[in-house]
Each structure stands twice: as structure tokens, then as C-alpha cells.
Amino acid sequence: MARVGIQIGRVSAQTGLSADAIRFYEREGLLESVSRTEGGFRLFTARDVQRLEFIPQAQKLGFSLSEIRELLVLQHGDGGACCHVRDLLRTKLAGVRAKLRELGSLEQQLTKSLRKCERKLKAGETLHHDSCPVLEGIARRGSRED
């Protein structure tokens, strides 16, 4: 008797995920056990396809595979999911804000370094034996860490 299901090629076309990605998500436990034909071909259900469509959307929000596994459990759990998801989102947002602060600091440092280079070049101090003030600053910082 033939089993009813969607083969991986069709699931790949429908979700935009490669067959390798689908197999990877299955190995990582993001899909429930997928049935197989007698020939060993995977047969996916409509629920599997929904899960596979959910995964990249959650990744776009910055969730790790471990967190996505948790979200999938919550999605089909008994209630209380919204509070838990809210807590996950708060944690994720705090991390994003911390990264934004780090990037703002990096931007300021790079802007300052660029100004140093431009001042030196504008002053005509471009002889080959001249050293770069930015390289000198980096070297000084590196020697302080020793």
C-alpha cells in the first residue's frame, strides 16, 4: 500500500529550502519523525511543510536552532506560550541592543581613525617611509595587552 505524503523535492520547491537543509533540520530534531516509502524516500506531511516554512522566518528574527526547537514546541503546546515567547523576545532584543551599542562604538573608532588618515594625507605627509598614525595606534594598543 502506497503511503501518502510529499517527497523532498516538492517540499524543497514549496519552501525554498534545499533538500540538504531539510535533511539537516530533520537531523536536528526540528521535524518529527518523517515517514518513508519502502524505497526509503522521505514523505512529509502538510504539518512538516508548515514547520519548515516557520524555521527560516524564526531565523530571520535571530533565533538559534535551539530556540526555534523551543518555539516549535510552544507553538503546539498547552497555552502559556505567549508569556514564554515574550521572555525570549525580550532576551533577544536586549542582545540586539547590546550589539547596536558595540557597533556604534566601532563606528566612532573607525571614523576617528579615518580622520587621522585624511589629516595626514591632506598635510602632504605621504612619504613612503612615513608610518600611518592608525597603524601606530593599533600597535600601541596591542603592546599594552602583552
Buried (B, 14 or more C-beta within 10 A) or exposed (E): EEEEBBEBEEBBEEBEBEEEBBBEBBEEEBBEEBBEEEEEBBBBBEEBBEBBBBBBEBEEEEBEBEBBBBBBEBEEEEEEBEEBBEEBEEEBEEEEEEEEEEEEEEEEEEEEBEEBEEEBEEEEEEEEEEEBBBEEBEEEEEEEEE
